């Protein structure tokens, strides 16, 4: 029923694309989003991920771009969830398959994207006064709790996906998949769910898996409750790092309201990055967690992601350096960052700059606040 209602609105022209007042979003949509609502990553053979869809839905909501939000959601449901997102978690990747056809490449889910989509829908339902969106988001949130949440030593953990992250009593989790404000929002609208306990335990989880104040990409929890950083899926041949996933841990902490319980504990747990950025002009691309040792300079997305975090950590000189890097990287031709503009760079930049430019604010209960709301 949800899909039919939204599709009907689109067919009647009741959801038309307005001129957005957010230039970066307009440039991003023109470059990365097809007319049918599919977000495309040119650097990955035009791959589409549930992450890309979920982020774009958030930015469309911030920009009050109802028509594009509708298209993004419809494409996601029809192509990643088989038309029934109320009962089927979205597949995480869609693109060109080995036989040359286009479709789902991996049916496993990505819980962070699922949580973002639920949040987008619930907030869209509230801000646009759409019970259809709100109810769909609530249904998806319950599905996430049923299929992607595990309990480890009596506290709930958001597994990265439906399958593949529990082995012989050990659980592997990704701290960037659990933004504190998303958990607070979920706890607000579904207090009977696992979300409040998950939010309360997040700072200790991050602290337990963090070496010298640098966020890891992955954390493993042993059967006895011991926590440590780990390579992806606990591959023993690789080193545990903090890199392209972990950079979002800082970003989410920076976007979290200062009045949110646990926010300050997160900033303290991540203070190693703050100290590093006070004396270095660029963020590291990799942090080898067990040393810790930094390697390489991070791309423009890393600088963008750290701006809210450093701002909330009271490191104004470091903030100014990263803002200058972004300004210098902005292309007047595309209106995007970098040459060529890359998908991940733009997404983290939109989160960071949308926040610092006061295009959105997230309240302590997780509710999205935007200037255009009535």
N, C-alpha and C positions, 0 to 999 in steps of 0.2 A: 504493500500500500504506500509506503514512504516514497519509493522510487516513482510510482505512477503519479503521485501528487506533484512532486518536484518537476518531473518531465512535462506534466501538463502546464505548469506555470511557464516553463521555458517555451513550449510550443505556442502559447498564447501571447508571447512577448511581454509577459508580466515581470520578467526578470531580465532587464536589458543592461548592457555594460556601460556604466557612466564613465566620465573622464575622471580618473583618479587624481587626488591631490597629492599623492606620494610618488614623486618621479622615479625613485629607485624601484618601486613595485611595478610601475608601468613598464619600465625598461626590462625588468626581469621577465614579466609576463610576455612581452613581445618577443623576447629572445628564447625563452625556455618552455613556454606553455603553448600547446596546440589549441586550436579552436574548440576541439572536443573536450578539453580539460585534462589532457595527459601532459605531465611534466616530463621533459626529455633531458637526459644528460648526454650531451654530444661526446664527452670524453670517454664514455663507457659504451660506445656503440649504440647510442640512443636508448639506453636502458631507462626504464621507469621503475621507481621504488615507492613503496608505501611511505617511506620517509619523505620523499619529495612531494608526494600528494598531501601529506599531513601538514608539512610546513607551509605549502602554498595556500592551503585552506586557512591557516592562521593568518597569513599576511593579507589574504583577500578580506577576511573579517576585519582586521585592523584598518584596512583601506576603505571599508564599507562598500566593497565590490561584490554585491550580492550575486550578480549573474555569473561571474567567474567562479565564485564559491560553489554555486549550484552545479556548474559544469564539472568542476574538480571532483565534487562529491559523487556525482552520477558516474563519472568515468571510473572512479575508485571502486564503487560498489559493483558495477557491471563487469569490470575486467579483473579485479583482484579478489572479489568476494562472491562471485557467481550470482550477483543480484540479491543476495540475502545477508547483508552485514549484521542483521540482528541475530543470526545464528551461525555465521561463518566469519572467522577472523580473516582479514585481507592477507593474501600472499604477499611476500615482501618484494619480489622482483618480477618484472614483466619486460619482455624484449624479444629479440630475434633468437630463435632456438637453433640447435645444430642442424635441423632438417630444413632450415630456411623459413619456416613459418614463424608468425609472431604470436606470443601469448605468454602465459605464466611460465617462468623458468624454474622457480622454486616455490613449492606450495607452503613451505614453513612460513610462520608469521614473524613479525618484528614488533615486540611488545611496546617499545617506545613510540613507534608510529601509531600503533593502535590506541595508546593512551592519549597521544596528541589528537587523533581524529575524534575520540570521544570528547575530549575537552573542547575542540573546535565546535562540535555540534551542540554541546550543552551551552556554551557561551553564545553561539549564534542564535540558539533558541531563545535565550534571555534577551539579547540585544536587539534582535530582529523580530521578537515576539512571535516565534515560530514553534508551536508545540510539536510539530512533526520532527524538527531537528532536535529539540530537547529530548523528546522521548526516545528517538533513535540513539542519541548519545548515551542516555541512561542504560538502554539495553546493551549497547556495546561495552559499557563499563562493567556490567554484570558478567558479560561473556569473558572479558579479560580476567576478572577475579576467579572465574571458574576454570579457565584453561591455561592461564599464564602466571599464576601465583602459587608459590610453594611455601611451606612453613619449615623453617630451619631453627632448631632450638627455641621453639615457641613463638618466634617472630616471623612475620610474612616477608617474603622476598619476591620481587617481580623478576621472573625468569626472562631471559632475552627473547625467548620464543616458546612455542608450544612444546617443541622437542629438541633434544640435543645438549642440554646443559645441566643434567644431573647424572653423575656417574659414580657408582659404588659408594653411595653416601656422601659424595662431595658435590657441592653446588657451585656453579660458575655464574657470576652476575656481572653486569656492566653498569657502573654507577652513573654513566651519562644517560642511561635509559630511565632514570628516576628523578626528574626535576622536582624539587621540593614543592614548588607551587602547584604542579599538576596533582601531586598526592594530596595536598591540602584542599584543592578544589574537589577532588573525588571524595574526600572525607566529608566535605561540607554537604554535597548533594546525595551521598550514599553513606551515611554514618554507620550503617549496619555492616558495611564491607570491611576489607582488611586495610583500608587506606590510611586511617588515622594512626594505627600501629606502625604501618610502613613508614609514614612520615616521621614518626617519633624516633624510629631506629636508624634512619638514614645517616645522620651525622656520625654515629658510632661506626656504621659500616664503612663509610668513606675513610674515617680516621684509622680504622683497623687495617684497611688495605693500602694505606698511603705511606710512602717512604719519604721522609724528610719534607713533608708538606707539598708533594707533587702528586696530582691525581693520576691513578693508573687507568689504562683502558679496560682492564678486566680484574676482577677480584674472585678468588676461590675461597670457599668456606668448607673446611674439613669437617668430618663427622664429629670431632670433639669441639667444634666451634671456632677453631683457630682460623684467622683470616690473613690473607696475604695477596699481593698482586701476582698475576699469573699471565703467561702467554695466552693468545686466543685458544679457547677450547682446551687449555692445559697441554699444549704441544710442547713436550720437554725439550725439543731441539731449538726452540726459540727463546728469546729473552722477554721478560715481562717489561712492557714499556708503558709510558704515558704519551699519547700522540693524538691521532686524528679523532678518536673517540673521546679521550680524556679532556681535550680542549673544551668540550661542551660542558663538562662538570663545572669549570670556572664560569662559563657563560651563564648557565642556569643559576648558579649561586649569586651572580651579580644582578640577575633580573628579579630575584626573590625579594619581596618587601622586607624592610628592616624590622618590621613588627611581627614577622613570621617566626614562630617558635622553632629554634634550631638553626636559623639562618646564620647567626654569629658564630655558632659552633662550626658550621661548614667553612666560613671564611678562615677561622683559626686552623682548621685541619688542612687548608690549602695554602697556608702562609708561605710555604717554600717558594711558590711561584711569585708571590708578591715581593719577597726579598730579592729573588733573582731579577725581576723586572726593574727594581729600583737602581740596578747597576748595569743593566744590559739594554741596548736599544731595540733588540728583536727577541721575540719569544723562541724557545727551542722547538725544533721539529720533533725530536724524540728525547724522552727522559728514560734512561735505563734505570728501572725502579730499584733494583737490588744494590745499587752502588751508593747514592744515585749519581748518574753521569748524564750530561746533556750533549746532544749531537745535532748539528745542523741548525739552520734558521727556518722557522716555521713560515708558511705562506701567509698571504694577506688575510685569510680567514682566521688565523690564529691571533693576529693583532686585533682584528675586529672583535673576536670573542672575548678578549681580555679587557676591553675598554670598560664595560659595566662593572666587571669584577674589580679592576684596579680603582675605579671610581669609588666603589663601596668600601674598598680596603684603604682608602685615603692615601693614594699614591699619585698625586696630581701631575708630577713631572712625567711619570711613566704613561699616564693617560694621554698627555699632550703628544708624546712621541708616537704613540700608536695611532692617534687621530691624524697626525701629519702624514704617516705612512699611507693611511687610507686616502687622504686627500690627494696625495701625489699619484696614487694608483688609479684614480677615477678617470675613465676615458670619456672625453667630451663627445666622441663619435657614437658610442653605444650607451652611454649613461650608466655603465657598469664598471666593476672593479677588475683590473688586470687585463693583460693582452696575451692570449685571448681571455675573455671572461669565463670563469669556471663556476660550475654549479654550486659547489660547496662554499666557495668564497662568497658568493652573492647571498646565500642563505644565512650564513653566520653574520654577515654584514647587516642584513635586514633586521635580524633580531637585535643586534647591538645598537645600530643607529636608530631603529624604531623606538627603542627604549630611551636613548640619550636625547633624541629629538622630541621626546614627549608625545609620540604618536600612540603609545599605549603605556599602561601601568598595570601591574598585577597586584591586587590587594592581598592583605595577609590571609584572607580565607580562600585565595586562589582565583577570585573573580577577575575577569578582564575588564579594565576600564579604558575607554577610548573617548577622545574629544567630541566625536559626533553623536554619542549616545544621548537619547532623550530622557 
